[in-house]
Amino acid sequence: MKYKITCRSYRDWKEYPLLCESYLEFEARFFKIENGFVALWFEDNDTRNPDTYINANDVLIIDRIGEEKE
């Protein structure tokens, strides 16, 4: 099963982060919410380290995509 995670996008302008009007979307195989961050794994690999982290306050939507039939 995969997930589509939509989050806010920031840009660094003169060392001050500004909220952009755009959003980022990630497709992840796994995610885990812990200590105020969402950890994402893009591929089904055997590592414990996630591929990226997102601040949980910036995550807007987590949707299931490509559900598998049992």
All heavy atoms as a GROMACS GRO file, in nm:
protein
  604
    1MET      N    1   0.084  -0.116   0.000
    1MET     CA    2   0.000   0.000   0.000
    1MET      C    3   0.090   0.124   0.000
    1MET      O    4   0.195   0.125   0.062
    1MET     CB    5  -0.088  -0.001   0.124
    1MET     CG    6  -0.183   0.114   0.131
    1MET     SD    7  -0.291   0.112   0.274
    1MET     CE    8  -0.355  -0.051   0.270
    2LYS      N    9   0.045   0.226  -0.070
    2LYS     CA   10   0.120   0.352  -0.074
    2LYS      C   11   0.035   0.463  -0.014
    2LYS      O   12  -0.087   0.452  -0.004
    2LYS     CB   13   0.155   0.388  -0.218
    2LYS     CG   14   0.269   0.312  -0.276
    2LYS     CD   15   0.306   0.372  -0.408
    2LYS     CE   16   0.444   0.331  -0.447
    2LYS     NZ   17   0.486   0.397  -0.570
    3TYR      N   18   0.104   0.570   0.023
    3TYR     CA   19   0.039   0.687   0.081
    3TYR      C   20   0.083   0.813   0.007
    3TYR      O   21   0.198   0.822  -0.036
    3TYR     CB   22   0.076   0.700   0.229
    3TYR     CG   23   0.034   0.582   0.310
    3TYR    CD1   24   0.122   0.476   0.332
    3TYR    CD2   25  -0.092   0.574   0.365
    3TYR    CE1   26   0.083   0.367   0.406
    3TYR    CE2   27  -0.131   0.465   0.440
    3TYR     CZ   28  -0.043   0.362   0.460
    3TYR     OH   29  -0.081   0.253   0.532
    4LYS      N   30  -0.009   0.906  -0.008
    4LYS     CA   31   0.025   1.038  -0.063
    4LYS      C   32   0.019   1.137   0.052
    4LYS      O   33  -0.085   1.153   0.116
    4LYS     CB   34  -0.070   1.078  -0.174
    4LYS     CG   35  -0.037   1.214  -0.234
    4LYS     CD   36  -0.121   1.245  -0.357
    4LYS     CE   37  -0.256   1.291  -0.312
    4LYS     NZ   38  -0.338   1.343  -0.421
    5ILE      N   39   0.131   1.201   0.080
    5ILE     CA   40   0.141   1.296   0.190
    5ILE      C   41   0.155   1.436   0.130
    5ILE      O   42   0.247   1.461   0.052
    5ILE     CB   43   0.260   1.263   0.282
    5ILE    CG1   44   0.233   1.131   0.354
    5ILE    CG2   45   0.281   1.372   0.385
    5ILE    CD1   46   0.316   1.020   0.315
    6THR      N   47   0.063   1.525   0.165
    6THR     CA   48   0.066   1.663   0.118
    6THR      C   49   0.108   1.750   0.235
    6THR      O   50   0.054   1.739   0.345
    6THR     CB   51  -0.073   1.707   0.068
    6THR    OG1   52  -0.117   1.615  -0.031
    6THR    CG2   53  -0.069   1.846   0.010
    7CYS      N   54   0.206   1.838   0.210
    7CYS     CA   55   0.256   1.923   0.317
    7CYS      C   56   0.285   2.064   0.264
    7CYS      O   57   0.294   2.086   0.144
    7CYS     CB   58   0.382   1.863   0.379
    7CYS     SG   59   0.520   1.849   0.267
    8ARG      N   60   0.300   2.156   0.356
    8ARG     CA   61   0.334   2.294   0.322
    8ARG      C   62   0.476   2.302   0.270
    8ARG      O   63   0.562   2.223   0.308
    8ARG     CB   64   0.321   2.384   0.445
    8ARG     CG   65   0.183   2.400   0.494
    8ARG     CD   66   0.181   2.500   0.608
    8ARG     NE   67   0.047   2.514   0.658
    8ARG     CZ   68   0.005   2.473   0.776
    8ARG    NH1   69   0.090   2.416   0.859
    8ARG    NH2   70  -0.119   2.490   0.814
    9SER      N   71   0.500   2.400   0.186
    9SER     CA   72   0.632   2.421   0.129
    9SER      C   73   0.688   2.554   0.177
    9SER      O   74   0.618   2.654   0.180
    9SER     CB   75   0.621   2.420  -0.024
    9SER     OG   76   0.744   2.451  -0.081
   10TYR      N   77   0.815   2.553   0.215
   10TYR     CA   78   0.884   2.675   0.257
   10TYR      C   79   0.998   2.704   0.162
   10TYR      O   80   1.051   2.616   0.098
   10TYR     CB   81   0.941   2.658   0.398
   10TYR     CG   82   0.836   2.647   0.505
   10TYR    CD1   83   0.785   2.522   0.541
   10TYR    CD2   84   0.787   2.759   0.568
   10TYR    CE1   85   0.688   2.512   0.638
   10TYR    CE2   86   0.690   2.749   0.665
   10TYR     CZ   87   0.641   2.625   0.700
   10TYR     OH   88   0.546   2.615   0.796
   11ARG      N   89   1.038   2.829   0.157
   11ARG     CA   90   1.157   2.863   0.080
   11ARG      C   91   1.245   2.951   0.166
   11ARG      O   92   1.197   3.029   0.248
   11ARG     CB   93   1.118   2.927  -0.051
   11ARG     CG   94   1.126   3.073  -0.056
   11ARG     CD   95   1.085   3.132  -0.188
   11ARG     NE   96   1.015   3.254  -0.150
   11ARG     CZ   97   0.941   3.324  -0.226
   11ARG    NH1   98   0.918   3.287  -0.347
   11ARG    NH2   99   0.884   3.432  -0.182
   12ASP      N  100   1.373   2.939   0.146
   12ASP     CA  101   1.470   3.014   0.224
   12ASP      C  102   1.506   3.141   0.147
   12ASP      O  103   1.571   3.135   0.044
   12ASP     CB  104   1.593   2.929   0.249
   12ASP     CG  105   1.686   2.990   0.351
   12ASP    OD1  106   1.644   3.083   0.422
   12ASP    OD2  107   1.800   2.945   0.359
   13TRP      N  108   1.462   3.255   0.195
   13TRP     CA  109   1.489   3.382   0.130
   13TRP      C  110   1.561   3.471   0.230
   13TRP      O  111   1.503   3.511   0.331
   13TRP     CB  112   1.360   3.447   0.084
   13TRP     CG  113   1.380   3.575   0.010
   13TRP    CD1  114   1.427   3.591  -0.115
   13TRP    CD2  115   1.352   3.706   0.060
   13TRP    NE1  116   1.430   3.722  -0.148
   13TRP    CE2  117   1.385   3.796  -0.042
   13TRP    CE3  118   1.304   3.756   0.180
   13TRP    CZ2  119   1.372   3.933  -0.027
   13TRP    CZ3  120   1.290   3.892   0.194
   13TRP    CH2  121   1.323   3.978   0.090
   14LYS      N  122   1.688   3.496   0.202
   14LYS     CA  123   1.771   3.576   0.292
   14LYS      C  124   1.767   3.524   0.435
   14LYS      O  125   1.751   3.598   0.531
   14LYS     CB  126   1.730   3.722   0.288
   14LYS     CG  127   1.755   3.789   0.155
   14LYS     CD  128   1.726   3.936   0.164
   14LYS     CE  129   1.749   4.001   0.029
   14LYS     NZ  130   1.721   4.143   0.032
   15GLU      N  131   1.776   3.393   0.446
   15GLU     CA  132   1.785   3.323   0.574
   15GLU      C  133   1.658   3.334   0.659
   15GLU      O  134   1.659   3.304   0.777
   15GLU     CB  135   1.906   3.372   0.654
   15GLU     CG  136   2.037   3.348   0.582
   15GLU     CD  137   2.155   3.402   0.658
   15GLU    OE1  138   2.138   3.443   0.774
   15GLU    OE2  139   2.264   3.403   0.602
   16TYR      N  140   1.547   3.378   0.601
   16TYR     CA  141   1.419   3.381   0.673
   16TYR      C  142   1.323   3.288   0.601
   16TYR      O  143   1.289   3.312   0.486
   16TYR     CB  144   1.361   3.522   0.676
   16TYR     CG  145   1.447   3.620   0.751
   16TYR    CD1  146   1.522   3.715   0.683
   16TYR    CD2  147   1.452   3.618   0.889
   16TYR    CE1  148   1.602   3.805   0.751
   16TYR    CE2  149   1.532   3.707   0.958
   16TYR     CZ  150   1.606   3.801   0.889
   16TYR     OH  151   1.684   3.888   0.957
   17PRO      N  152   1.276   3.183   0.668
   17PRO     CA  153   1.182   3.093   0.600
   17PRO      C  154   1.046   3.161   0.580
   17PRO      O  155   0.992   3.223   0.672
   17PRO     CB  156   1.172   2.975   0.696
   17PRO     CG  157   1.213   3.027   0.827
   17PRO     CD  158   1.308   3.141   0.802
   18LEU      N  159   0.996   3.151   0.459
   18LEU     CA  160   0.867   3.209   0.425
   18LEU      C  161   0.773   3.098   0.379
   18LEU      O  162   0.815   3.006   0.310
   18LEU     CB  163   0.880   3.312   0.313
   18LEU     CG  164   0.969   3.432   0.342
   18LEU    CD1  165   0.985   3.515   0.216
   18LEU    CD2  166   0.908   3.516   0.452
   19LEU      N  167   0.648   3.110   0.414
   19LEU     CA  168   0.549   3.013   0.369
   19LEU      C  169   0.513   3.044   0.224
   19LEU      O  170   0.475   3.155   0.191
   19LEU     CB  171   0.425   3.019   0.457
   19LEU     CG  172   0.314   2.920   0.426
   19LEU    CD1  173   0.366   2.778   0.446
   19LEU    CD2  174   0.195   2.944   0.516
   20CYS      N  175   0.530   2.946   0.138
   20CYS     CA  176   0.496   2.963  -0.003
   20CYS      C  177   0.349   2.926  -0.023
   20CYS      O  178   0.287   2.863   0.061
   20CYS     CB  179   0.582   2.872  -0.089
   20CYS     SG  180   0.755   2.909  -0.083
   21GLU      N  181   0.298   2.965  -0.136
   21GLU     CA  182   0.161   2.930  -0.171
   21GLU      C  183   0.151   2.786  -0.220
   21GLU      O  184   0.044   2.733  -0.232
   21GLU     CB  185   0.109   3.025  -0.279
   21GLU     CG  186   0.095   3.168  -0.231
   21GLU     CD  187  -0.010   3.183  -0.123
   21GLU    OE1  188  -0.114   3.113  -0.130
   21GLU    OE2  189   0.012   3.261  -0.030
   22SER      N  190   0.264   2.726  -0.250
   22SER     CA  191   0.260   2.591  -0.307
   22SER      C  192   0.270   2.485  -0.197
   22SER      O  193   0.303   2.513  -0.083
   22SER     CB  194   0.374   2.574  -0.407
   22SER     OG  195   0.497   2.588  -0.341
   23TYR      N  196   0.240   2.364  -0.239
   23TYR     CA  197   0.247   2.249  -0.150
   23TYR      C  198   0.333   2.142  -0.216
   23TYR      O  199   0.347   2.137  -0.337
   23TYR     CB  200   0.108   2.193  -0.124
   23TYR     CG  201   0.014   2.293  -0.064
   23TYR    CD1  202  -0.083   2.355  -0.140
   23TYR    CD2  203   0.025   2.328   0.070
   23TYR    CE1  204  -0.168   2.449  -0.084
   23TYR    CE2  205  -0.059   2.422   0.126
   23TYR     CZ  206  -0.155   2.481   0.049
   23TYR     OH  207  -0.237   2.574   0.104
   24LEU      N  208   0.390   2.057  -0.135
   24LEU     CA  209   0.466   1.942  -0.184
   24LEU      C  210   0.384   1.816  -0.161
   24LEU      O  211   0.314   1.804  -0.060
   24LEU     CB  212   0.599   1.930  -0.110
   24LEU     CG  213   0.701   2.037  -0.135
   24LEU    CD1  214   0.822   2.014  -0.044
   24LEU    CD2  215   0.746   2.036  -0.280
   25GLU      N  216   0.395   1.723  -0.254
   25GLU     CA  217   0.330   1.593  -0.239
   25GLU      C  218   0.436   1.484  -0.250
   25GLU      O  219   0.519   1.486  -0.341
   25GLU     CB  220   0.223   1.572  -0.344
   25GLU     CG  221   0.103   1.660  -0.325
   25GLU     CD  222  -0.007   1.632  -0.425
   25GLU    OE1  223   0.018   1.558  -0.523
   25GLU    OE2  224  -0.117   1.684  -0.405
   26PHE      N  225   0.433   1.392  -0.157
   26PHE     CA  226   0.524   1.279  -0.156
   26PHE      C  227   0.443   1.151  -0.167
   26PHE      O  228   0.334   1.142  -0.110
   26PHE     CB  229   0.604   1.273  -0.024
   26PHE     CG  230   0.696   1.388  -0.003
   26PHE    CD1  231   0.658   1.494   0.078
   26PHE    CD2  232   0.821   1.390  -0.061
   26PHE    CE1  233   0.743   1.600   0.100
   26PHE    CE2  234   0.907   1.496  -0.039
   26PHE     CZ  235   0.868   1.601   0.041
   27GLU      N  236   0.496   1.053  -0.238
   27GLU     CA  237   0.438   0.919  -0.237
   27GLU      C  238   0.532   0.831  -0.157
   27GLU      O  239   0.651   0.819  -0.190
   27GLU     CB  240   0.422   0.866  -0.379
   27GLU     CG  241   0.308   0.931  -0.452
   27GLU     CD  242   0.279   0.863  -0.585
   27GLU    OE1  243   0.333   0.754  -0.611
   27GLU    OE2  244   0.202   0.922  -0.661
   28ALA      N  245   0.480   0.772  -0.054
   28ALA     CA  246   0.563   0.691   0.036
   28ALA      C  247   0.502   0.554   0.056
   28ALA      O  248   0.380   0.537   0.050
   28ALA     CB  249   0.577   0.761   0.170
   29ARG      N  250   0.588   0.457   0.078
   29ARG     CA  251   0.540   0.322   0.109
   29ARG      C  252   0.503   0.308   0.256
   29ARG      O  253   0.409   0.239   0.290
   29ARG     CB  254   0.648   0.220   0.076
   29ARG     CG  255   0.665   0.195  -0.069
   29ARG     CD  256   0.688   0.046  -0.088
   29ARG     NE  257   0.692   0.012  -0.227
   29ARG     CZ  258   0.588  -0.038  -0.292
   29ARG    NH1  259   0.475  -0.056  -0.230
   29ARG    NH2  260   0.597  -0.070  -0.419
   30PHE      N  261   0.580   0.374   0.341
   30PHE     CA  262   0.556   0.366   0.485
   30PHE      C  263   0.573   0.505   0.545
   30PHE      O  264   0.649   0.586   0.493
   30PHE     CB  265   0.657   0.272   0.553
   30PHE     CG  266   0.662   0.136   0.493
   30PHE    CD1  267   0.764   0.101   0.408
   30PHE    CD2  268   0.565   0.042   0.524
   30PHE    CE1  269   0.771  -0.026   0.352
   30PHE    CE2  270   0.570  -0.084   0.468
   30PHE     CZ  271   0.673  -0.118   0.383
   31PHE      N  272   0.505   0.528   0.656
   31PHE     CA  273   0.529   0.649   0.732
   31PHE      C  274   0.509   0.618   0.880
   31PHE      O  275   0.443   0.522   0.916
   31PHE     CB  276   0.438   0.765   0.687
   31PHE     CG  277   0.294   0.750   0.726
   31PHE    CD1  278   0.246   0.806   0.844
   31PHE    CD2  279   0.206   0.681   0.646
   31PHE    CE1  280   0.114   0.793   0.880
   31PHE    CE2  281   0.074   0.667   0.681
   31PHE     CZ  282   0.027   0.724   0.798
   32LYS      N  283   0.570   0.702   0.963
   32LYS     CA  284   0.561   0.685   1.107
   32LYS      C  285   0.559   0.824   1.170
   32LYS      O  286   0.641   0.909   1.134
   32LYS     CB  287   0.682   0.606   1.157
   32LYS     CG  288   0.685   0.581   1.304
   32LYS     CD  289   0.808   0.500   1.339
   32LYS     CE  290   0.820   0.476   1.487
   32LYS     NZ  291   0.941   0.401   1.520
   33ILE      N  292   0.465   0.847   1.260
   33ILE     CA  293   0.455   0.976   1.329
   33ILE      C  294   0.510   0.957   1.469
   33ILE      O  295   0.462   0.873   1.545
   33ILE     CB  296   0.309   1.024   1.334
   33ILE    CG1  297   0.253   1.036   1.193
   33ILE    CG2  298   0.299   1.156   1.408
   33ILE    CD1  299   0.105   1.062   1.186
   34GLU      N  300   0.613   1.037   1.500
   34GLU     CA  301   0.678   1.023   1.630
   34GLU      C  302   0.751   1.152   1.666
   34GLU      O  303   0.821   1.209   1.582
   34GLU     CB  304   0.777   0.906   1.624
   34GLU     CG  305   0.834   0.869   1.758
   34GLU     CD  306   0.919   0.743   1.747
   34GLU    OE1  307   1.012   0.740   1.667
   34GLU    OE2  308   0.888   0.648   1.821
   35ASN      N  309   0.735   1.195   1.789
   35ASN     CA  310   0.805   1.312   1.843
   35ASN      C  311   0.787   1.438   1.758
   35ASN      O  312   0.880   1.515   1.740
   35ASN     CB  313   0.954   1.284   1.861
   35ASN     CG  314   0.979   1.175   1.962
   35ASN    OD1  315   0.905   1.159   2.057
   35ASN    ND2  316   1.084   1.097   1.940
   36GLY      N  317   0.669   1.458   1.702
   36GLY     CA  318   0.640   1.579   1.626
   36GLY      C  319   0.688   1.578   1.483
   36GLY      O  320   0.683   1.680   1.415
   37PHE      N  321   0.734   1.463   1.434
   37PHE     CA  322   0.779   1.453   1.296
   37PHE      C  323   0.715   1.332   1.228
   37PHE      O  324   0.682   1.234   1.293
   37PHE     CB  325   0.931   1.438   1.288
   37PHE     CG  326   1.004   1.565   1.321
   37PHE    CD1  327   1.043   1.592   1.452
   37PHE    CD2  328   1.031   1.658   1.224
   37PHE    CE1  329   1.108   1.709   1.483
   37PHE    CE2  330   1.096   1.776   1.254
   37PHE     CZ  331   1.135   1.802   1.384
   38VAL      N  332   0.698   1.343   1.097
   38VAL     CA  333   0.650   1.232   1.016
   38VAL      C  334   0.770   1.179   0.938
   38VAL      O  335   0.831   1.253   0.861
   38VAL     CB  336   0.538   1.276   0.920
   38VAL    CG1  337   0.492   1.159   0.835
   38VAL    CG2  338   0.421   1.335   0.997
   39ALA      N  339   0.806   1.056   0.962
   39ALA     CA  340   0.916   0.991   0.892
   39ALA      C  341   0.859   0.917   0.772
   39ALA      O  342   0.758   0.849   0.782
   39ALA     CB  343   0.989   0.894   0.984
   40LEU      N  344   0.925   0.932   0.654
   40LEU     CA  345   0.876   0.871   0.531
   40LEU      C  346   0.981   0.777   0.473
   40LEU      O  347   1.100   0.808   0.471
   40LEU     CB  348   0.847   0.978   0.426
   40LEU     CG  349   0.749   1.087   0.462
   40LEU    CD1  350   0.741   1.188   0.349
   40LEU    CD2  351   0.614   1.029   0.490
   41TRP      N  352   0.934   0.663   0.425
   41TRP     CA  353   1.015   0.569   0.349
   41TRP      C  354   0.955   0.559   0.210
   41TRP      O  355   0.837   0.526   0.195
   41TRP     CB  356   1.017   0.431   0.413
   41TRP     CG  357   1.097   0.422   0.537
   41TRP    CD1  358   1.227   0.380   0.546
   41TRP    CD2  359   1.056   0.452   0.671
   41TRP    NE1  360   1.268   0.384   0.677
   41TRP    CE2  361   1.165   0.428   0.756
   41TRP    CE3  362   0.938   0.499   0.727
   41TRP    CZ2  363   1.159   0.447   0.893
   41TRP    CZ3  364   0.931   0.519   0.863
   41TRP    CH2  365   1.041   0.493   0.944
   42PHE      N  366   1.035   0.589   0.107
   42PHE     CA  367   0.984   0.587  -0.030
   42PHE      C  368   0.987   0.448  -0.091
   42PHE      O  369   0.903   0.415  -0.174
   42PHE     CB  370   1.065   0.682  -0.119
   42PHE     CG  371   1.059   0.825  -0.070
   42PHE    CD1  372   1.176   0.896  -0.050
   42PHE    CD2  373   0.940   0.887  -0.044
   42PHE    CE1  374   1.172   1.027  -0.006
   42PHE    CE2  375   0.934   1.017   0.000
   42PHE     CZ  376   1.050   1.088   0.019
   43GLU      N  377   1.083   0.367  -0.056
   43GLU     CA  378   1.098   0.233  -0.111
   43GLU      C  379   1.091   0.132   0.002
   43GLU      O  380   1.118   0.163   0.117
   43GLU     CB  381   1.232   0.220  -0.184
   43GLU     CG  382   1.245   0.308  -0.304
   43GLU     CD  383   1.148   0.270  -0.416
   43GLU    OE1  384   1.119   0.150  -0.432
   43GLU    OE2  385   1.102   0.360  -0.485
   44ASP      N  386   1.059   0.010  -0.034
   44ASP     CA  387   1.055  -0.098   0.063
   44ASP      C  388   1.196  -0.154   0.078
   44ASP      O  389   1.233  -0.252   0.015
   44ASP     CB  390   0.959  -0.206   0.016
   44ASP     CG  391   0.937  -0.312   0.121
   44ASP    OD1  392   0.978  -0.290   0.237
   44ASP    OD2  393   0.879  -0.416   0.088
   45ASN      N  394   1.277  -0.087   0.159
   45ASN     CA  395   1.413  -0.134   0.182
   45ASN      C  396   1.426  -0.178   0.328
   45ASN      O  397   1.337  -0.154   0.409
   45ASN     CB  398   1.517  -0.028   0.146
   45ASN     CG  399   1.489   0.105   0.213
   45ASN    OD1  400   1.421   0.111   0.314
   45ASN    ND2  401   1.541   0.212   0.157
   46ASP      N  402   1.532  -0.241   0.360
   46ASP     CA  403   1.550  -0.298   0.493
   46ASP      C  404   1.623  -0.205   0.589
   46ASP      O  405   1.682  -0.251   0.685
   46ASP     CB  406   1.625  -0.430   0.483
   46ASP     CG  407   1.543  -0.536   0.412
   46ASP    OD1  408   1.420  -0.529   0.423
   46ASP    OD2  409   1.602  -0.622   0.346
   47THR      N  410   1.620  -0.075   0.563
   47THR     CA  411   1.689   0.017   0.652
   47THR      C  412   1.593   0.071   0.757
   47THR      O  413   1.473   0.081   0.734
   47THR     CB  414   1.749   0.137   0.575
   47THR    OG1  415   1.642   0.212   0.518
   47THR    CG2  416   1.843   0.090   0.466
   48ARG      N  417   1.647   0.103   0.870
   48ARG     CA  418   1.566   0.163   0.976
   48ARG      C  419   1.558   0.314   0.961
   48ARG      O  420   1.470   0.378   1.016
   48ARG     CB  421   1.625   0.131   1.112
   48ARG     CG  422   1.612  -0.012   1.148
   48ARG     CD  423   1.663  -0.033   1.287
   48ARG     NE  424   1.622  -0.164   1.334
   48ARG     CZ  425   1.628  -0.200   1.458
   48ARG    NH1  426   1.677  -0.119   1.547
   48ARG    NH2  427   1.587  -0.319   1.494
   49ASN      N  428   1.651   0.372   0.885
   49ASN     CA  429   1.654   0.516   0.868
   49ASN      C  430   1.556   0.559   0.760
   49ASN      O  431   1.561   0.509   0.648
   49ASN     CB  432   1.795   0.563   0.829
   49ASN     CG  433   1.895   0.530   0.935
   49ASN    OD1  434   1.862   0.523   1.053
   49ASN    ND2  435   2.019   0.509   0.895
   50PRO      N  436   1.468   0.653   0.791
   50PRO     CA  437   1.371   0.699   0.689
   50PRO      C  438   1.441   0.780   0.581
   50PRO      O  439   1.552   0.832   0.600
   50PRO     CB  440   1.274   0.786   0.769
   50PRO     CG  441   1.342   0.817   0.896
   50PRO     CD  442   1.446   0.714   0.920
   51ASP      N  443   1.374   0.791   0.466
   51ASP     CA  444   1.429   0.868   0.355
   51ASP      C  445   1.419   1.017   0.379
   51ASP      O  446   1.503   1.093   0.332
   51ASP     CB  447   1.359   0.831   0.225
   51ASP     CG  448   1.386   0.687   0.186
   51ASP    OD1  449   1.503   0.645   0.197
   51ASP    OD2  450   1.293   0.617   0.144
   52THR      N  451   1.316   1.062   0.451
   52THR     CA  452   1.303   1.204   0.485
   52THR      C  453   1.212   1.220   0.605
   52THR      O  454   1.138   1.130   0.643
   52THR     CB  455   1.249   1.285   0.364
   52THR    OG1  456   1.262   1.424   0.392
   52THR    CG2  457   1.104   1.254   0.336
   53TYR      N  458   1.221   1.338   0.668
   53TYR     CA  459   1.136   1.375   0.781
   53TYR      C  460   1.060   1.502   0.743
   53TYR      O  461   1.114   1.588   0.674
   53TYR     CB  462   1.219   1.408   0.905
   53TYR     CG  463   1.286   1.290   0.970
   53TYR    CD1  464   1.418   1.260   0.943
   53TYR    CD2  465   1.217   1.213   1.062
   53TYR    CE1  466   1.480   1.153   1.005
   53TYR    CE2  467   1.278   1.106   1.124
   53TYR     CZ  468   1.410   1.077   1.095
   53TYR     OH  469   1.471   0.971   1.157
   54ILE      N  470   0.938   1.514   0.794
   54ILE     CA  471   0.857   1.635   0.778
   54ILE      C  472   0.803   1.672   0.915
   54ILE      O  473   0.756   1.585   0.989
   54ILE     CB  474   0.740   1.613   0.681
   54ILE    CG1  475   0.790   1.567   0.544
   54ILE    CG2  476   0.657   1.739   0.666
   54ILE    CD1  477   0.678   1.523   0.452
   55ASN      N  478   0.805   1.799   0.947
   55ASN     CA  479   0.745   1.846   1.071
   55ASN      C  480   0.596   1.815   1.067
   55ASN      O  481   0.528   1.846   0.969
   55ASN     CB  482   0.769   1.996   1.088
   55ASN     CG  483   0.727   2.046   1.223
   55ASN    OD1  484   0.623   2.010   1.276
   55ASN    ND2  485   0.809   2.133   1.279
   56ALA      N  486   0.543   1.754   1.172
   56ALA     CA  487   0.402   1.714   1.172
   56ALA      C  488   0.307   1.832   1.160
   56ALA      O  489   0.197   1.817   1.108
   56ALA     CB  490   0.373   1.634   1.299
   57ASN      N  491   0.348   1.950   1.204
   57ASN     CA  492   0.263   2.068   1.190
   57ASN      C  493   0.247   2.112   1.046
   57ASN      O  494   0.152   2.183   1.012
   57ASN     CB  495   0.320   2.185   1.271
   57ASN     CG  496   0.313   2.159   1.419
   57ASN    OD1  497   0.223   2.092   1.468
   57ASN    ND2  498   0.410   2.211   1.491
   58ASP      N  499   0.338   2.072   0.958
   58ASP     CA  500   0.331   2.109   0.817
   58ASP      C  501   0.259   2.007   0.730
   58ASP      O  502   0.232   2.032   0.614
   58ASP     CB  503   0.472   2.130   0.762
   58ASP     CG  504   0.539   2.250   0.824
   58ASP    OD1  505   0.468   2.346   0.858
   58ASP    OD2  506   0.663   2.249   0.838
   59VAL      N  507   0.227   1.891   0.785
   59VAL     CA  508   0.155   1.788   0.709
   59VAL      C  509   0.007   1.824   0.708
   59VAL      O  510  -0.055   1.847   0.811
   59VAL     CB  511   0.177   1.648   0.770
   59VAL    CG1  512   0.091   1.545   0.701
   59VAL    CG2  513   0.323   1.611   0.762
   60LEU      N  514  -0.050   1.830   0.587
   60LEU     CA  515  -0.190   1.867   0.572
   60LEU      C  516  -0.280   1.745   0.551
   60LEU      O  517  -0.387   1.736   0.611
   60LEU     CB  518  -0.206   1.964   0.454
   60LEU     CG  519  -0.123   2.091   0.464
   60LEU    CD1  520  -0.132   2.170   0.335
   60LEU    CD2  521  -0.169   2.175   0.582
   61ILE      N  522  -0.240   1.653   0.464
   61ILE     CA  523  -0.323   1.538   0.428
   61ILE      C  524  -0.236   1.414   0.414
   61ILE      O  525  -0.128   1.420   0.356
   61ILE     CB  526  -0.397   1.560   0.295
   61ILE    CG1  527  -0.486   1.685   0.302
   61ILE    CG2  528  -0.481   1.439   0.258
   61ILE    CD1  529  -0.540   1.726   0.168
   62ILE      N  530  -0.285   1.302   0.465
   62ILE     CA  531  -0.225   1.172   0.438
   62ILE      C  532  -0.335   1.084   0.381
   62ILE      O  533  -0.434   1.055   0.450
   62ILE     CB  534  -0.164   1.108   0.564
   62ILE    CG1  535  -0.052   1.195   0.621
   62ILE    CG2  536  -0.113   0.968   0.533
   62ILE    CD1  537   0.007   1.144   0.749
   63ASP      N  538  -0.322   1.048   0.253
   63ASP     CA  539  -0.421   0.966   0.183
   63ASP      C  540  -0.362   0.832   0.144
   63ASP      O  541  -0.244   0.824   0.109
   63ASP     CB  542  -0.468   1.035   0.055
   63ASP     CG  543  -0.565   1.148   0.079
   63ASP    OD1  544  -0.640   1.140   0.177
   63ASP    OD2  545  -0.564   1.242  -0.001
   64ARG      N  546  -0.444   0.729   0.145
   64ARG     CA  547  -0.403   0.599   0.090
   64ARG      C  548  -0.422   0.603  -0.061
   64ARG      O  549  -0.522   0.651  -0.110
   64ARG     CB  550  -0.489   0.488   0.145
   64ARG     CG  551  -0.463   0.455   0.286
   64ARG     CD  552  -0.549   0.338   0.327
   64ARG     NE  553  -0.532   0.313   0.468
   64ARG     CZ  554  -0.604   0.227   0.536
   64ARG    NH1  555  -0.697   0.159   0.476
   64ARG    NH2  556  -0.583   0.210   0.664
   65ILE      N  557  -0.325   0.550  -0.133
   65ILE     CA  558  -0.339   0.537  -0.278
   65ILE      C  559  -0.299   0.397  -0.317
   65ILE      O  560  -0.219   0.332  -0.250
   65ILE     CB  561  -0.253   0.641  -0.355
   65ILE    CG1  562  -0.106   0.631  -0.318
   65ILE    CG2  563  -0.303   0.780  -0.332
   65ILE    CD1  564  -0.017   0.720  -0.401
   66GLY      N  565  -0.356   0.348  -0.424
   66GLY     CA  566  -0.321   0.216  -0.476
   66GLY      C  567  -0.345   0.106  -0.377
   66GLY      O  568  -0.258   0.023  -0.355
   67GLU      N  569  -0.464   0.103  -0.319
   67GLU     CA  570  -0.493  -0.003  -0.222
   67GLU      C  571  -0.492  -0.139  -0.291
   67GLU      O  572  -0.543  -0.155  -0.400
   67GLU     CB  573  -0.630   0.022  -0.158
   67GLU     CG  574  -0.630   0.139  -0.065
   67GLU     CD  575  -0.759   0.147   0.016
   67GLU    OE1  576  -0.815   0.041   0.047
   67GLU    OE2  577  -0.800   0.258   0.046
   68GLU      N  578  -0.434  -0.235  -0.224
   68GLU     CA  579  -0.425  -0.369  -0.277
   68GLU      C  580  -0.548  -0.450  -0.236
   68GLU      O  581  -0.596  -0.438  -0.123
   68GLU     CB  582  -0.300  -0.438  -0.227
   68GLU     CG  583  -0.174  -0.364  -0.267
   68GLU     CD  584  -0.052  -0.422  -0.198
   68GLU    OE1  585  -0.069  -0.519  -0.120
   68GLU    OE2  586   0.057  -0.371  -0.219
   69LYS      N  587  -0.598  -0.532  -0.325
   69LYS     CA  588  -0.712  -0.619  -0.294
   69LYS      C  589  -0.660  -0.747  -0.230
   69LYS      O  590  -0.559  -0.800  -0.269
   69LYS     CB  591  -0.790  -0.652  -0.421
   69LYS     CG  592  -0.855  -0.531  -0.482
   69LYS     CD  593  -0.932  -0.571  -0.604
   69LYS     CE  594  -0.996  -0.449  -0.668
   69LYS     NZ  595  -1.070  -0.485  -0.788
   70GLU      N  596  -0.733  -0.792  -0.130
   70GLU     CA  597  -0.691  -0.915  -0.061
   70GLU      C  598  -0.770  -1.033  -0.112
   70GLU      O  599  -0.879  -1.029  -0.149
   70GLU     CB  600  -0.712  -0.898   0.088
   70GLU     CG  601  -0.620  -0.795   0.145
   70GLU     CD  602  -0.633  -0.789   0.298
   70GLU    OE1  603  -0.678  -0.887   0.358
   70GLU    OE2  604  -0.597  -0.688   0.354
   0.00000   0.00000   0.00000
